[in-house]
Amino acid sequence: ALAGTRFVTTPAAAIEVLHAAGVACAPGEESLRPSRLLSLFRSGLRLDHFSLDLLRSKPGWDEAFARTIADLEGAGLRPEGLEGPETTARLRDVATIWRALDGSADRSWTTPRIYLEAALVLERRPDLGPFSGAVLAPVTGQVTAAEARFLRAIPGAALGLVAGRPMRTHYLNRMEALFGSAVANALRSATGPRSSGSERDLLASYLFEPPP
């Protein structure tokens, strides 16, 4: 039944899109970021809020900035998204370090960056989609905004979700924010498998359902 079916990981699909658009990149930047940050802290960066002496002398700042920038990338942001008339000096410094980090990495990209850039390509050129025929894109509970944007951009993709139990309100709200009301409504209407062979089976069927 699965003859002719092609299985592709989401990062590999995003890289295929970028290569089709003539964009050269290499994955794996996540593991290199802390060492890049240590090198940047020893360079002549101009910062408004953070002290370079502090960043150089106290351990852990490289990991803290790497995690922060990774979270911002996962949310689908870029350095320019942190800058504006109301931006604090702290955020301006994060944007400065992030931009310098991207410059140092060149075409070595993190997975969230790959997702975002591939989504931008598909939003402009849907014909560069990496698949032909029907596409099923599985969505996990840990999907980031950057990955969700890429999945939404795949032409004709059907989303496959598992309606976890218990169905928590914040999870439904998050899925609605990432994929729209149709996905949230589908999750709300989904029910777990029902069994009534015995009282115990019936109880187990409703164990993780909301009290009503």
Secondary structure, 3 states (H helix, E strand, C coil): CCCCCCCCCHHHHHHHHHHHCCCCCECCHHHHHHHHHHHHHCCCCCCCCCCHHHHHHCCCHHHHHHHHHHHHHHCCCCHHHHCCCCCCHHHHHHHHHHHHHHHHHCCECCHHHHHHHHHHHHHHCHHHCCCCCCEEEEECCCCCHHHHHHHHHCCCEEEEECCCCCCCHHHHHHHHHHHCHHHHHHHHHCCCCCCCCCHHHHHHHCCCCCCC
